[in-house]
Amino acid sequence: MSNDQKVRVRFAPSPTGYLHVGGARTALYDYLFAKRHGGTFVLRVEDTDVERSTEEALKMQIQDLAWLGLEWDEGVDPVTLKDIGPHGPYRQSERKHIYDKYAQALLEKKNAYYCFLSDEEINTQREQAKKDGRPPQVNSPYKDWSLEKALEHKKTSDIKPVIRFKTPEVKKDYLLNDLVRGEVKFPSDMVGDFVMIRSNGMPVYNFCCAIDDALMKLTHVFRAEEHLSNTLRQMMIYEALGFDLPLFGHLSIILGEDRQKLSKRHGATSVNEYKERGFLPEAMNNFLALLGWSSPEAQEIMSMDEMTAQFSTDRLNSSSAVFDETKLKWVNATHLRALPHSKLWELLQPYFDKEGFDLPKDSDWQDNALSLMKTSMETLSDGVELFRPLSKGSFAVSEKAKDVLSWEPTKKVFEKWISLLNESDKITEEDFMNMQNTIKKECEVKGKNLFMPIRVAVIGQPHGAEVKLLVPLMEKSELIERAQAALNSCS
């Protein structure tokens, strides 16, 4: 890459399901790097796996990227799904004519050839290589056929041929200066003649990926560590076609907390699942950024602007990163508690609406409630159980309270609580503590015989939210109505 060349990066998902957190991290790094350098972020869709790729999956992934705020400059339009930008089509399934053109060029240059080996012949070769302790590479008898002879044979053969890339006959080393791993050396004999075009005419990943990265003028390619093994084949294709090689950065693998590669067995692995569970996009970006990169300012909590200003490839770490959900929740809680209360309430509202909560519309009440409740929230979904006791019409004496209702002191605690409520106006936390002390003295109760009945009178169950925080947020009439219902349950 020359000094005056504008940065161009791409995220290239396969639309076969939701966006995985590993893919989201790659997209985030692409976004941060492009924004930091005033470059272009491209979204390319790698959908040559026609059996598994779906339009629905593409829409889901685009929605996940949009939720994260990772806007791209070129590629598939997030609304129309049409191409935006000068290097389309941006779906590989629509670029077959381009791959055919370059495959033909390699055939004519004798860098590739038609191979008519059957599956049985290939398996036999590989089994023999295994017995001999050799790499399972294919040795094709069609390697040195002329293109004319191969085309003639193709007309009459029952075998639909593949097109194989002809690897260099003279062994040499390919050197990659990886942005994350430093110098990586690939001996050319690591791979045998590999398939570029399948027998059904569809290109394989390594071929179309190399062609697209070159034609879309990408300067940097960030991708997961598992793609490192693909790089040699792509370097050979670049060399054979005379393309300039982009700079590669192979990102650290993401592990679960058991130090195994992150997968479904660890629980949620898609961005959508974390969205549904009430995590914030700014928190997800913050957390994902730290899975393989560190702030030069040693910051843990960062906004997108701060990450953009600090992002550089020299801070990318090649060591495996652990997806620690406890840390994710801490990061999320920190971002959540920093939100203006008006914004936090707006984000919580859909959760409340889903539950049918009837909560006050007064902004002062909402502000006071959030001041008390947000310190107990790690995710937006936590707000459901925290606010449930405050919703009008939600009160019911639970089965768990039956034991408390049978205690000898409970009835008189209820009665005294109702009496004190009738004598009160608006109840502060201090007022509640004074009322509780009055009940303690006059009813001669303490410990669980005091606390649990009061809690049952307020929320209908003996365990749960801290009553001293809830009572100041509730109307006197609502508290009396609940306490009376609890008292009625005693008889």
The 8 nearest C-alpha neighbors of each residue, nearest first, counted from 0:
[[1, 218, 4, 2, 245, 246, 243, 244],
 [2, 0, 4, 3, 5, 218, 6, 245],
 [1, 3, 4, 0, 5, 6, 218, 36],
 [2, 4, 1, 5, 0, 6, 218, 36],
 [5, 3, 1, 2, 6, 0, 218, 7],
 [4, 6, 38, 7, 3, 218, 37, 39],
 [5, 7, 38, 218, 39, 4, 33, 8],
 [6, 8, 39, 217, 218, 38, 40, 5],
 [9, 7, 40, 219, 217, 29, 41, 220],
 [10, 8, 41, 40, 42, 11, 29, 43],
 [9, 11, 42, 26, 43, 41, 12, 29],
 [10, 12, 43, 44, 42, 45, 9, 13],
 [13, 11, 44, 45, 14, 10, 43, 22],
 [12, 14, 45, 46, 15, 44, 11, 52],
 [15, 13, 57, 56, 52, 16, 53, 12],
 [14, 16, 52, 51, 56, 13, 53, 17],
 [17, 15, 56, 14, 18, 60, 59, 57],
 [16, 18, 60, 59, 269, 19, 56, 271],
 [17, 19, 60, 269, 270, 22, 20, 23],
 [20, 18, 269, 22, 21, 268, 270, 17],
 [19, 21, 23, 22, 269, 270, 268, 24],
 [22, 20, 24, 19, 23, 25, 253, 223],
 [21, 23, 25, 19, 24, 20, 26, 18],
 [22, 24, 20, 26, 21, 25, 27, 19],
 [23, 25, 27, 21, 22, 26, 287, 20],
 [26, 24, 22, 28, 27, 23, 222, 29],
 [27, 25, 23, 29, 24, 10, 28, 30],
 [26, 28, 24, 30, 29, 25, 23, 31],
 [29, 27, 31, 25, 30, 26, 32, 24],
 [30, 28, 26, 32, 27, 31, 8, 33],
 [29, 31, 27, 33, 28, 32, 34, 26],
 [32, 30, 307, 28, 34, 33, 29, 35],
 [31, 33, 35, 29, 34, 30, 28, 36],
 [34, 32, 38, 30, 36, 35, 31, 39],
 [35, 33, 37, 31, 36, 32, 38, 30],
 [34, 36, 32, 307, 33, 37, 31, 308],
 [37, 35, 38, 33, 34, 32, 6, 5],
 [38, 36, 34, 35, 33, 39, 6, 5],
 [37, 39, 33, 6, 36, 7, 5, 34],
 [40, 38, 7, 33, 72, 6, 41, 8],
 [39, 41, 71, 8, 72, 9, 33, 7],
 [40, 42, 9, 73, 74, 71, 72, 8],
 [43, 41, 74, 10, 9, 11, 73, 71],
 [44, 42, 11, 89, 74, 90, 10, 41],
 [43, 45, 90, 11, 12, 46, 13, 89],
 [46, 44, 13, 91, 12, 47, 11, 90],
 [45, 47, 48, 13, 52, 92, 44, 91],
 [46, 48, 92, 49, 45, 91, 201, 202],
 [49, 47, 46, 50, 51, 52, 45, 13],
 [48, 50, 52, 47, 51, 46, 53, 92],
 [49, 51, 48, 52, 53, 47, 15, 46],
 [52, 50, 15, 49, 48, 53, 14, 46],
 [53, 51, 15, 14, 49, 46, 48, 50],
 [54, 52, 56, 55, 14, 15, 51, 57],
 [53, 55, 57, 56, 58, 52, 14, 59],
 [54, 56, 58, 53, 57, 59, 14, 16],
 [57, 55, 16, 59, 14, 53, 58, 54],
 [58, 56, 14, 54, 60, 55, 59, 61],
 [57, 59, 61, 55, 56, 60, 62, 54],
 [60, 58, 56, 62, 57, 61, 17, 63],
 [61, 59, 63, 18, 57, 62, 58, 17],
 [60, 62, 64, 58, 63, 59, 65, 57],
 [63, 61, 65, 59, 60, 64, 66, 58],
 [62, 64, 60, 66, 65, 61, 59, 271],
 [65, 63, 61, 67, 66, 62, 69, 60],
 [64, 66, 68, 62, 67, 63, 69, 61],
 [67, 65, 63, 68, 64, 62, 280, 69],
 [68, 66, 280, 64, 65, 69, 63, 284],
 [67, 69, 65, 66, 70, 64, 280, 281],
 [70, 68, 64, 67, 65, 30, 71, 27],
 [69, 71, 68, 65, 72, 64, 30, 40],
 [72, 70, 40, 41, 73, 42, 69, 74],
 [71, 73, 40, 41, 39, 70, 74, 84],
 [74, 72, 41, 84, 83, 71, 42, 40],
 [73, 75, 42, 83, 89, 41, 82, 43],
 [74, 76, 82, 80, 81, 83, 77, 89],
 [75, 77, 80, 81, 78, 79, 82, 83],
 [78, 76, 80, 79, 61, 75, 62, 65],
 [79, 77, 76, 80, 81, 75, 61, 58],
 [78, 80, 81, 76, 77, 75, 82, 83],
 [81, 79, 76, 75, 77, 78, 82, 58],
 [82, 80, 79, 76, 75, 83, 78, 74],
 [83, 81, 75, 74, 76, 87, 89, 88],
 [84, 82, 74, 73, 76, 75, 81, 85],
 [83, 85, 73, 86, 74, 82, 87, 72],
 [86, 84, 87, 83, 73, 82, 215, 88],
 [87, 85, 215, 84, 88, 89, 214, 74],
 [88, 86, 89, 85, 82, 84, 74, 83],
 [87, 89, 90, 93, 94, 82, 86, 91],
 [90, 88, 87, 43, 74, 44, 91, 75],
 [91, 89, 44, 92, 93, 88, 43, 45],
 [90, 92, 94, 93, 45, 46, 47, 44],
 [91, 93, 47, 90, 94, 46, 95, 45],
 [92, 94, 91, 90, 95, 88, 89, 96],
 [95, 93, 91, 97, 96, 92, 88, 98],
 [96, 94, 98, 97, 93, 99, 92, 91],
 [97, 95, 99, 94, 98, 100, 93, 101],
 [96, 98, 100, 95, 94, 99, 101, 210],
 [97, 99, 95, 101, 100, 96, 102, 207],
 [100, 98, 102, 96, 97, 101, 103, 95],
 [99, 101, 97, 103, 98, 102, 96, 104],
 [102, 100, 104, 103, 98, 99, 105, 97],
 [103, 101, 99, 105, 104, 100, 98, 106],
 [102, 104, 106, 100, 101, 105, 99, 107],
 [103, 105, 101, 107, 102, 106, 108, 100],
 [106, 104, 110, 108, 102, 111, 107, 103],
 [107, 105, 111, 103, 109, 104, 108, 112],
 [106, 108, 104, 109, 105, 103, 146, 110],
 [107, 109, 105, 110, 106, 104, 111, 103],
 [110, 108, 106, 111, 107, 105, 112, 165],
 [111, 109, 105, 165, 108, 106, 164, 239],
 [112, 110, 164, 106, 165, 109, 105, 163],
 [111, 113, 163, 162, 106, 142, 114, 164],
 [112, 114, 162, 161, 160, 149, 163, 115],
 [113, 115, 160, 161, 141, 116, 162, 112],
 [116, 114, 160, 158, 117, 113, 159, 161],
 [117, 115, 114, 120, 121, 118, 139, 160],
 [116, 118, 120, 119, 121, 115, 158, 160],
 [117, 119, 121, 120, 122, 116, 123, 115],
 [118, 120, 122, 117, 121, 123, 116, 124],
 [121, 119, 123, 117, 118, 122, 116, 124],
 [120, 122, 118, 124, 123, 119, 125, 117],
 [123, 121, 125, 119, 124, 120, 126, 118],
 [124, 122, 120, 126, 121, 125, 119, 127],
 [125, 123, 121, 127, 122, 126, 128, 120],
 [124, 126, 135, 128, 122, 127, 123, 129],
 [125, 127, 129, 123, 128, 124, 122, 130],
 [128, 126, 130, 124, 129, 125, 131, 123],
 [129, 127, 133, 125, 131, 130, 126, 135],
 [128, 130, 132, 126, 127, 131, 133, 125],
 [131, 129, 127, 128, 132, 126, 133, 125],
 [132, 130, 128, 129, 133, 127, 126, 134],
 [133, 131, 129, 130, 128, 134, 127, 135],
 [132, 134, 128, 131, 129, 135, 130, 136],
 [133, 135, 136, 128, 132, 129, 125, 189],
 [136, 134, 125, 128, 133, 129, 137, 124],
 [135, 137, 191, 134, 138, 125, 190, 192],
 [136, 138, 139, 191, 121, 135, 124, 192],
 [139, 137, 136, 140, 124, 192, 191, 142],
 [138, 140, 141, 142, 137, 114, 116, 192],
 [141, 139, 142, 138, 143, 114, 144, 116],
 [142, 140, 139, 144, 143, 114, 113, 115],
 [141, 143, 139, 140, 144, 112, 114, 165],
 [144, 142, 141, 145, 140, 112, 109, 139],
 [145, 143, 141, 142, 148, 149, 146, 112],
 [144, 146, 148, 147, 149, 143, 112, 109],
 [145, 147, 149, 148, 150, 144, 106, 112],
 [146, 148, 150, 145, 149, 151, 144, 152],
 [149, 147, 151, 145, 146, 150, 152, 144],
 [148, 150, 152, 146, 151, 147, 153, 145],
 [151, 149, 153, 147, 152, 148, 146, 154],
 [150, 152, 148, 153, 149, 154, 147, 155],
 [153, 151, 149, 154, 150, 155, 156, 148],
 [152, 154, 150, 156, 151, 155, 149, 160],
 [155, 153, 152, 151, 156, 150, 157, 149],
 [154, 156, 153, 152, 157, 151, 158, 150],
 [157, 155, 153, 158, 152, 154, 159, 115],
 [156, 158, 159, 155, 153, 154, 115, 160],
 [159, 157, 156, 160, 115, 117, 116, 153],
 [160, 158, 198, 157, 115, 161, 156, 153],
 [161, 159, 115, 198, 114, 113, 158, 162],
 [160, 162, 198, 197, 114, 196, 113, 163],
 [161, 163, 113, 196, 112, 195, 194, 114],
 [162, 164, 194, 193, 195, 111, 112, 192],
 [163, 165, 111, 192, 193, 110, 166, 195],
 [164, 166, 111, 192, 110, 163, 167, 112],
 [165, 167, 192, 164, 168, 191, 187, 235],
 [168, 166, 169, 165, 170, 187, 171, 188],
 [167, 169, 170, 166, 165, 188, 187, 171],
 [170, 168, 167, 171, 187, 188, 166, 172],
 [169, 171, 187, 168, 188, 167, 172, 186],
 [172, 170, 187, 186, 169, 173, 188, 167],
 [173, 171, 186, 185, 187, 174, 184, 170],
 [172, 174, 185, 184, 186, 187, 175, 171],
 [175, 173, 184, 183, 185, 172, 176, 182],
 [174, 176, 183, 182, 177, 184, 173, 181],
 [177, 175, 182, 181, 183, 178, 174, 247],
 [176, 178, 181, 180, 248, 247, 179, 175],
 [177, 179, 248, 181, 247, 180, 176, 312],
 [180, 178, 248, 177, 317, 315, 181, 249],
 [181, 179, 177, 317, 178, 182, 183, 249],
 [180, 182, 177, 176, 179, 178, 183, 175],
 [183, 181, 176, 175, 177, 180, 184, 174],
 [182, 184, 175, 174, 176, 181, 185, 177],
 [185, 183, 174, 173, 175, 172, 186, 182],
 [184, 186, 173, 172, 187, 174, 231, 183],
 [187, 185, 172, 188, 189, 171, 173, 184],
 [188, 186, 189, 171, 172, 170, 185, 190],
 [187, 189, 190, 186, 170, 191, 171, 166],
 [190, 188, 187, 186, 191, 185, 134, 231],
 [191, 189, 188, 187, 192, 136, 193, 232],
 [190, 192, 136, 193, 137, 166, 188, 189],
 [193, 191, 165, 164, 166, 163, 137, 190],
 [192, 194, 163, 164, 191, 195, 190, 165],
 [193, 195, 163, 162, 196, 164, 161, 197],
 [196, 194, 163, 206, 203, 162, 202, 164],
 [197, 195, 202, 162, 201, 161, 200, 194],
 [198, 196, 161, 200, 199, 201, 202, 195],
 [197, 199, 161, 160, 159, 200, 196, 201],
 [200, 198, 197, 201, 159, 196, 161, 160],
 [201, 199, 197, 198, 196, 202, 161, 99],
 [200, 202, 197, 196, 199, 203, 47, 95],
 [203, 201, 196, 195, 197, 207, 206, 200],
 [202, 204, 195, 206, 205, 196, 207, 201],
 [203, 205, 206, 207, 208, 202, 47, 195],
 [206, 204, 208, 203, 207, 233, 209, 229],
 [205, 207, 209, 208, 195, 204, 203, 210],
 [206, 208, 210, 209, 204, 205, 211, 202],
 [207, 209, 211, 205, 206, 210, 204, 212],
 [210, 208, 212, 206, 207, 211, 233, 205],
 [211, 209, 207, 213, 208, 212, 214, 206],
 [210, 212, 214, 208, 213, 209, 215, 207],
 [213, 211, 209, 215, 217, 210, 214, 208],
 [212, 214, 216, 210, 211, 215, 209, 217],
 [215, 213, 211, 216, 212, 210, 86, 217],
 [214, 216, 212, 213, 217, 86, 211, 87],
 [217, 215, 213, 214, 212, 218, 7, 211],
 [218, 216, 7, 212, 8, 215, 219, 213],
 [217, 219, 245, 7, 6, 246, 0, 216],
 [220, 218, 246, 245, 8, 217, 247, 7],
 [219, 221, 247, 8, 246, 248, 222, 245],
 [222, 220, 248, 249, 247, 219, 25, 250],
 [221, 223, 249, 250, 25, 220, 248, 224],
 [222, 224, 250, 249, 225, 226, 251, 252],
 [223, 225, 249, 250, 226, 227, 251, 252],
 [224, 226, 227, 223, 228, 252, 249, 229],
 [227, 225, 229, 224, 228, 223, 222, 230],
 [226, 228, 230, 229, 225, 224, 249, 223],
 [227, 229, 226, 230, 225, 231, 232, 224],
 [230, 228, 226, 227, 231, 232, 233, 205],
 [229, 231, 233, 227, 232, 228, 234, 226],
 [232, 230, 234, 233, 229, 235, 185, 228],
 [233, 231, 235, 234, 230, 229, 236, 205],
 [232, 234, 236, 230, 235, 231, 209, 205],
 [233, 235, 231, 237, 236, 232, 230, 238],
 [234, 236, 238, 232, 233, 237, 239, 231],
 [235, 237, 233, 239, 238, 234, 240, 232],
 [238, 236, 242, 234, 240, 235, 239, 241],
 [237, 239, 235, 241, 236, 240, 234, 242],
 [238, 240, 236, 237, 241, 235, 110, 105],
 [241, 239, 237, 238, 242, 236, 105, 101],
 [240, 242, 238, 239, 237, 243, 236, 244],
 [241, 243, 237, 240, 238, 244, 213, 239],
 [244, 242, 245, 241, 237, 213, 238, 0],
 [243, 245, 242, 237, 246, 234, 213, 218],
 [246, 244, 218, 219, 247, 217, 243, 220],
 [245, 247, 219, 218, 220, 244, 248, 177],
 [248, 246, 220, 177, 219, 221, 178, 245],
 [247, 249, 178, 221, 179, 177, 250, 220],
 [250, 248, 224, 222, 223, 221, 179, 247],
 [249, 251, 223, 224, 222, 248, 252, 317],
 [252, 250, 317, 319, 224, 318, 291, 253],
 [251, 253, 319, 224, 320, 254, 250, 223],
 [254, 252, 320, 321, 319, 261, 260, 322],
 [255, 253, 260, 261, 321, 259, 258, 322],
 [254, 256, 261, 257, 258, 322, 259, 321],
 [255, 257, 258, 321, 323, 322, 254, 259],
 [256, 258, 255, 259, 254, 265, 260, 321],
 [259, 257, 254, 256, 255, 260, 321, 261],
 [260, 258, 254, 257, 255, 261, 256, 262],
 [261, 259, 254, 255, 253, 262, 258, 252],
 [260, 262, 255, 254, 253, 259, 265, 263],
 [261, 263, 264, 265, 260, 268, 255, 266],
 [264, 262, 265, 266, 268, 267, 261, 269],
 [263, 265, 262, 266, 261, 267, 268, 255],
 [266, 264, 263, 262, 255, 261, 267, 268],
 [267, 265, 263, 264, 268, 262, 261, 255],
 [266, 268, 269, 272, 263, 265, 273, 270],
 [267, 269, 19, 20, 263, 266, 262, 270],
 [270, 268, 19, 271, 272, 20, 18, 267],
 [269, 271, 273, 272, 20, 18, 19, 274],
 [270, 272, 274, 269, 273, 275, 63, 17],
 [273, 271, 275, 274, 269, 270, 267, 276],
 [274, 272, 276, 270, 275, 271, 278, 277],
 [273, 275, 271, 278, 272, 277, 276, 270],
 [276, 274, 272, 273, 277, 271, 278, 380],
 [277, 275, 273, 274, 278, 380, 272, 378],
 [278, 276, 379, 378, 380, 274, 275, 273],
 [277, 279, 274, 378, 273, 276, 331, 379],
 [278, 280, 282, 281, 283, 331, 277, 274],
 [281, 279, 67, 283, 282, 284, 66, 278],
 [280, 282, 284, 279, 283, 285, 302, 67],
 [281, 283, 331, 285, 279, 280, 284, 330],
 [284, 282, 280, 286, 285, 281, 287, 279],
 [285, 283, 287, 281, 282, 286, 288, 280],
 [284, 286, 282, 288, 283, 287, 301, 281],
 [285, 287, 283, 289, 288, 284, 327, 282],
 [288, 286, 284, 290, 289, 24, 285, 283],
 [287, 289, 285, 286, 290, 284, 292, 24],
 [288, 290, 292, 287, 286, 291, 293, 285],
 [291, 289, 287, 320, 288, 292, 286, 321],
 [290, 292, 316, 289, 315, 320, 251, 288],
 [293, 291, 315, 289, 314, 316, 290, 288],
 [294, 292, 289, 314, 295, 297, 291, 315],
 [293, 295, 297, 296, 298, 309, 292, 314],
 [296, 294, 297, 293, 309, 314, 298, 310],
 [295, 297, 294, 298, 309, 293, 299, 305],
 [298, 296, 294, 295, 299, 293, 300, 301],
 [299, 297, 296, 294, 300, 301, 295, 293],
 [298, 300, 301, 297, 294, 289, 285, 330],
 [299, 301, 298, 285, 330, 302, 333, 334],
 [302, 300, 305, 285, 306, 299, 303, 298],
 [301, 303, 305, 304, 306, 281, 285, 300],
 [302, 304, 306, 305, 307, 301, 281, 285],
 [305, 303, 307, 302, 306, 308, 301, 309],
 [304, 306, 302, 308, 307, 303, 301, 309],
 [305, 307, 303, 309, 308, 304, 310, 301],
 [308, 306, 31, 304, 310, 305, 35, 309],
 [307, 309, 305, 306, 310, 304, 35, 31],
 [310, 308, 306, 307, 305, 311, 294, 295],
 [311, 309, 307, 306, 308, 31, 32, 35],
 [312, 310, 313, 314, 309, 32, 315, 35],
 [311, 313, 314, 315, 178, 310, 179, 248],
 [312, 314, 311, 315, 179, 178, 316, 310],
 [315, 313, 312, 292, 293, 311, 316, 294],
 [316, 314, 292, 312, 313, 291, 179, 317],
 [315, 317, 291, 318, 292, 314, 179, 251],
 [316, 318, 251, 179, 180, 319, 250, 315],
 [319, 317, 316, 251, 320, 291, 252, 250],
 [318, 320, 252, 251, 253, 317, 321, 254],
 [319, 321, 253, 290, 291, 254, 252, 318],
 [322, 320, 254, 255, 323, 253, 256, 319],
 [323, 321, 255, 254, 324, 256, 253, 320],
 [324, 322, 325, 326, 321, 256, 327, 255],
 [323, 325, 327, 326, 328, 322, 256, 329],
 [326, 324, 328, 327, 323, 329, 330, 322],
 [327, 325, 329, 324, 328, 323, 330, 286],
 [326, 328, 324, 330, 329, 325, 286, 331],
 [327, 329, 331, 325, 326, 330, 377, 332],
 [330, 328, 326, 332, 331, 327, 333, 325],
 [329, 331, 327, 333, 328, 332, 282, 326],
 [330, 332, 282, 328, 334, 329, 333, 335],
 [333, 331, 377, 335, 329, 334, 330, 328],
 [332, 334, 330, 336, 331, 335, 329, 337],
 [335, 333, 331, 337, 332, 336, 282, 330],
 [336, 334, 332, 337, 333, 338, 331, 343],
 [335, 337, 333, 338, 334, 332, 373, 374],
 [336, 338, 334, 335, 333, 339, 332, 340],
 [339, 337, 335, 336, 343, 340, 342, 334],
 [340, 338, 342, 341, 343, 337, 336, 344],
 [341, 339, 343, 342, 344, 366, 338, 369],
 [340, 342, 344, 339, 343, 345, 366, 362],
 [343, 341, 345, 339, 340, 344, 346, 338],
 [342, 344, 340, 346, 345, 341, 338, 347],
 [343, 345, 347, 341, 346, 342, 340, 348],
 [344, 346, 342, 348, 343, 347, 341, 349],
 [347, 345, 343, 344, 348, 342, 349, 379],
 [348, 346, 344, 350, 345, 349, 379, 343],
 [347, 349, 351, 345, 350, 346, 344, 352],
 [350, 348, 352, 351, 347, 353, 346, 345],
 [351, 349, 353, 348, 347, 352, 354, 383],
 [352, 350, 348, 354, 356, 349, 353, 355],
 [351, 353, 355, 349, 354, 350, 348, 356],
 [354, 352, 350, 351, 355, 349, 356, 348],
 [355, 353, 351, 352, 356, 350, 383, 387],
 [354, 356, 352, 353, 351, 357, 390, 350],
 [357, 355, 390, 351, 354, 358, 352, 387],
 [356, 358, 390, 391, 355, 359, 392, 389],
 [357, 359, 390, 356, 360, 391, 389, 386],
 [360, 358, 361, 357, 364, 365, 362, 390],
 [361, 359, 362, 358, 365, 364, 363, 357],
 [360, 362, 364, 359, 363, 365, 366, 358],
 [361, 363, 365, 364, 366, 360, 341, 359],
 [364, 362, 366, 365, 361, 367, 368, 360],
 [365, 363, 367, 361, 362, 366, 368, 359],
 [364, 366, 362, 368, 363, 367, 369, 361],
 [365, 367, 363, 369, 364, 368, 362, 340],
 [368, 366, 370, 364, 365, 369, 363, 371],
 [369, 367, 365, 371, 370, 366, 372, 364],
 [368, 370, 372, 371, 366, 373, 367, 365],
 [371, 369, 367, 368, 372, 373, 366, 374],
 [370, 372, 369, 368, 373, 367, 374, 468],
 [373, 371, 369, 374, 375, 370, 368, 385],
 [372, 374, 376, 375, 369, 371, 370, 336],
 [373, 375, 372, 376, 371, 336, 370, 377],
 [376, 374, 373, 372, 377, 381, 385, 371],
 [377, 375, 373, 381, 378, 374, 332, 382],
 [376, 378, 332, 328, 331, 381, 375, 329],
 [379, 377, 277, 380, 381, 278, 376, 332],
 [378, 380, 277, 381, 382, 347, 278, 376],
 [379, 381, 277, 382, 378, 383, 276, 350],
 [382, 380, 379, 378, 383, 376, 384, 377],
 [381, 383, 385, 380, 379, 384, 386, 376],
 [384, 382, 381, 386, 385, 380, 387, 351],
 [383, 385, 387, 386, 382, 381, 388, 380],
 [384, 386, 382, 383, 387, 381, 372, 464],
 [387, 385, 389, 383, 384, 388, 382, 390],
 [386, 388, 384, 389, 390, 385, 383, 393],
 [389, 387, 386, 390, 458, 393, 394, 385],
 [390, 388, 386, 387, 391, 473, 358, 469],
 [391, 389, 357, 358, 356, 387, 393, 388],
 [392, 390, 357, 393, 389, 358, 356, 394],
 [391, 393, 394, 390, 357, 356, 395, 389],
 [392, 394, 391, 390, 395, 388, 387, 356],
 [395, 393, 392, 459, 458, 481, 396, 388],
 [396, 394, 459, 397, 393, 458, 481, 484],
 [395, 397, 459, 460, 485, 400, 398, 394],
 [398, 396, 399, 400, 460, 459, 395, 401],
 [397, 399, 400, 401, 396, 460, 402, 459],
 [398, 400, 397, 401, 460, 461, 402, 403],
 [399, 401, 460, 403, 398, 397, 402, 461],
 [402, 400, 404, 403, 398, 399, 405, 397],
 [401, 403, 405, 404, 400, 406, 399, 398],
 [404, 402, 400, 405, 406, 401, 452, 409],
 [405, 403, 401, 402, 489, 406, 409, 400],
 [404, 406, 402, 403, 407, 401, 489, 409],
 [405, 407, 403, 409, 404, 408, 402, 448],
 [406, 408, 409, 405, 410, 404, 411, 403],
 [409, 407, 411, 406, 410, 412, 448, 444],
 [410, 408, 412, 406, 411, 407, 452, 404],
 [411, 409, 413, 412, 408, 414, 486, 489],
 [410, 412, 414, 413, 409, 408, 415, 442],
 [413, 411, 409, 415, 410, 414, 416, 408],
 [414, 412, 416, 410, 411, 415, 486, 417],
 [413, 415, 411, 417, 416, 412, 418, 410],
 [414, 416, 418, 412, 417, 413, 411, 419],
 [415, 417, 413, 419, 414, 418, 412, 420],
 [418, 416, 420, 414, 415, 419, 479, 413],
 [417, 419, 415, 421, 416, 420, 414, 422],
 [418, 420, 422, 416, 421, 417, 415, 423],
 [421, 419, 417, 423, 422, 418, 416, 479],
 [420, 422, 418, 419, 423, 417, 479, 475],
 [421, 423, 419, 420, 418, 424, 417, 416],
 [424, 422, 420, 421, 419, 425, 426, 475],
 [423, 425, 426, 422, 475, 420, 421, 474],
 [426, 424, 423, 427, 475, 471, 474, 430],
 [425, 427, 471, 430, 424, 431, 428, 423],
 [428, 426, 430, 471, 429, 431, 425, 470],
 [427, 429, 431, 430, 467, 471, 432, 468],
 [430, 428, 432, 427, 431, 433, 426, 467],
 [431, 429, 427, 433, 428, 432, 426, 434],
 [430, 432, 434, 428, 433, 429, 435, 427],
 [431, 433, 435, 429, 434, 430, 436, 428],
 [434, 432, 436, 430, 431, 435, 437, 429],
 [435, 433, 431, 437, 436, 432, 430, 438],
 [434, 436, 432, 438, 437, 433, 431, 439],
 [435, 437, 439, 433, 434, 438, 432, 440],
 [436, 438, 434, 440, 439, 435, 441, 433],
 [439, 437, 435, 441, 436, 440, 442, 434],
 [438, 440, 436, 444, 437, 443, 442, 445],
 [441, 439, 443, 437, 438, 442, 436, 444],
 [440, 442, 438, 443, 439, 437, 444, 415],
 [443, 441, 438, 444, 439, 440, 412, 411],
 [444, 442, 440, 439, 441, 445, 438, 408],
 [445, 443, 439, 442, 449, 448, 440, 446],
 [444, 446, 449, 448, 439, 447, 443, 450],
 [447, 445, 448, 449, 450, 444, 451, 439],
 [446, 448, 450, 449, 451, 445, 452, 444],
 [449, 447, 446, 445, 444, 450, 451, 452],
 [450, 448, 445, 447, 446, 444, 451, 452],
 [449, 451, 447, 453, 452, 448, 454, 446],
 [450, 452, 461, 454, 447, 453, 449, 448],
 [453, 451, 455, 454, 450, 409, 449, 456],
 [454, 452, 456, 450, 455, 451, 457, 449],
 [453, 455, 451, 457, 456, 452, 461, 458],
 [454, 456, 459, 460, 452, 461, 453, 458],
 [457, 455, 482, 453, 454, 485, 459, 481],
 [456, 458, 454, 455, 459, 481, 453, 478],
 [459, 457, 455, 388, 460, 454, 456, 394],
 [460, 458, 455, 396, 395, 397, 456, 457],
 [459, 461, 455, 400, 397, 462, 458, 399],
 [462, 460, 451, 455, 454, 400, 452, 463],
 [463, 461, 460, 464, 454, 451, 455, 399],
 [464, 462, 465, 461, 460, 454, 458, 466],
 [463, 465, 466, 385, 462, 469, 468, 458],
 [464, 466, 467, 468, 463, 469, 454, 462],
 [465, 467, 469, 468, 464, 470, 454, 457],
 [466, 468, 428, 469, 465, 470, 431, 432],
 [469, 467, 466, 465, 470, 471, 428, 371],
 [468, 470, 466, 472, 467, 471, 473, 465],
 [469, 471, 473, 472, 467, 468, 466, 426],
 [472, 470, 427, 426, 473, 469, 428, 468],
 [473, 471, 470, 469, 368, 474, 364, 468],
 [472, 474, 470, 471, 475, 469, 477, 389],
 [475, 473, 477, 476, 478, 472, 425, 471],
 [474, 476, 478, 477, 479, 473, 420, 425],
 [477, 475, 479, 474, 478, 480, 473, 481],
 [478, 476, 480, 474, 475, 479, 481, 473],
 [477, 479, 475, 481, 476, 480, 482, 474],
 [480, 478, 482, 476, 481, 477, 417, 483],
 [479, 481, 477, 483, 478, 482, 476, 484],
 [482, 480, 484, 478, 483, 479, 456, 477],
 [481, 483, 456, 485, 479, 484, 480, 486],
 [482, 484, 486, 480, 485, 481, 479, 487],
 [485, 483, 487, 481, 482, 486, 480, 488],
 [486, 484, 482, 488, 483, 487, 456, 481],
 [485, 487, 483, 488, 489, 484, 413, 482],
 [488, 486, 484, 489, 485, 490, 483, 482],
 [487, 489, 485, 486, 490, 484, 404, 396],
 [490, 488, 486, 487, 404, 410, 485, 405],
 [489, 488, 487, 486, 410, 404, 405, 485]]
